[in-house]
Amino acid sequence: MAYKVYGTNQPYGGKVVNVGNQLFTTRGGALEGNSYEVVLVTPGKGNQNIEEDLPTMNAKNQMAGGTTMRGGGYQRGGKARKNRK
C-alpha cells in the first residue's frame, strides 16, 4: 500500500500502525514519539468537492441584530459589553 505523510504529502512506504482509526508511521509496531500521521493514497480520486455549493450569508442565517465578537466582549448596536463572570 502507498501512504503519504499528512500535511506534507511526502510519500511513505514503511510500516504503519492504526490508532483510533488513524494511521501513523512506526519502526517497532507501536505509536512512537517520532511517529507521523499518514493517509492512504487512493489513485484516481482527485478532488471530489468541485460541485459543492458553499454557504452564503443572508438574513436567514445571520445572528439577530448583527451581534459579533470583538476583543473578548460582545458588541451589539455599537456598545460593547464585557463577558460577565
LINWO-V91025 format. One record per residue. PHI is phi in degrees with one decimal (* if undefined). Layout:
BEGIN
phi=PHI
phi=PHI
END
This chain:
BEGIN
phi=*
phi=-108.1
phi=-126.3
phi=-131.0
phi=-70.8
phi=-60.5
phi=90.9
phi=-116.6
phi=60.8
phi=-75.6
phi=-64.9
phi=-138.3
phi=-121.7
phi=-91.8
phi=-73.4
phi=-131.0
phi=-128.6
phi=-96.1
phi=-127.5
phi=61.7
phi=63.3
phi=-122.6
phi=-99.0
phi=-132.6
phi=-68.5
phi=-153.7
phi=-108.8
phi=-106.0
phi=100.4
phi=-132.4
phi=-66.9
phi=-120.0
phi=-62.6
phi=-107.5
phi=-72.7
phi=-115.7
phi=-74.9
phi=-125.8
phi=-124.1
phi=-74.1
phi=-82.3
phi=-114.8
phi=-65.4
phi=82.7
phi=-79.8
phi=63.7
phi=-87.9
phi=-90.2
phi=-104.1
phi=-68.0
phi=-99.5
phi=-72.0
phi=-82.4
phi=-89.2
phi=-68.2
phi=-119.7
phi=-81.4
phi=-148.9
phi=-62.6
phi=-79.8
phi=-115.6
phi=-98.6
phi=-70.3
phi=-62.4
phi=76.1
phi=69.3
phi=-67.0
phi=-135.8
phi=-99.6
phi=-144.0
phi=57.4
phi=87.4
phi=-121.4
phi=-83.3
phi=-124.0
phi=-144.9
phi=65.2
phi=92.4
phi=-108.3
phi=-88.4
phi=-123.5
phi=-74.6
phi=-63.0
phi=-89.0
phi=-108.5
END
